[in-house]
Amino acid sequence: MADYVWASDARLLGAGADGEVRVGFHRKTGDKVAMKKMYEHEYLYDTIINESEILEEVAHDNVVNLLGLTCNNQGTFMVMELMDGSLRDVVSSRKLGEHDIKAVMRQILEGLAWIHAHRIVHQDIKTSNVLVKRDGEKNKLVVKLADFTTARRLQTRPWSNEVGTLTFNAPELLKGATSFGTAIDVWGAGCIFAEMLLGSNPFDVPDEEDGDSLNYFVADFAKKLDIDGCGMGYQDRRRERARERILEKMAWWKAEDVRSGIKDPNAVELLKRMLAIDPARRISAQNALKMPYFQEKADDTFVEARRVLPTMATASANLRPAWLKINNAAPSIATM
């Protein structure tokens, strides 16, 4: 890890409740990487260990690549491959064509099928946690799942239902279930699919500032650190109101209602299966890839791949802390 260099004044790619991501580089080759510097707090120790172990376990073409994890006198860092941006950057700047949507969804589902086969649940699938990168030689957009902050291994003990981001949460989570599985990831992917097809997530709450502001991990982290303690009651009420509005939208949701906005009937059928309210009837990622929508010859050539993405490497902003106590003053550059 001594080959990677962090500069505190390098390009900021993202920041969250527990750290920041900046562009780093390999000392010998000059290759750029994404480096996550974790805030120092013991609460997040298990989180970074869990995320790094899971990323090593589920290495795949459609999962962001972890290059290393290290500590030095400047902090704790996760070193990852540098992507061009997030899917959120792409869909917020323009409406994708049918061919491109299919190429993106195929890769999202390939990634999900892989991690689910390893009994891993991501728990926070949304457009900002799907990273993209152009492959200029093949004119292809490579799509990768990122931010495994809240990812867990499937098990039988009860889980907290306060995970992920409300506007991408599956119905069972919003209704308070403590027993759930990979179906919640398929729901999140279905919300992404709907957003690409229709131009918006059908379960958005427009009067909220941002879907990401309803992220449970960030809210829980703030509570444990007593950040803005006097305001957390307001945040709790705000999330509860949003939860109620989203459940109301789900009660009226029918895939047939969006047929007029989607030309491909196979896309409508897949969306219907991915956004089934009953998790027992929701299609798996593996079976989704077998649906008629994907049965044409596989071709991930991205029609708009030559277009410049609106921002560089908007990596997942939820970062983890250093667990070592750093006593020395940090210089502006760290080498690993």
Summary of the structure (lengths in Angstrom):
residues: 336
radius of gyration: 19.7
end to end distance: 4.6
largest distance: 61.9
contacts: 1112
relative contact order: 0.21
helix: 39%
strand: 19%
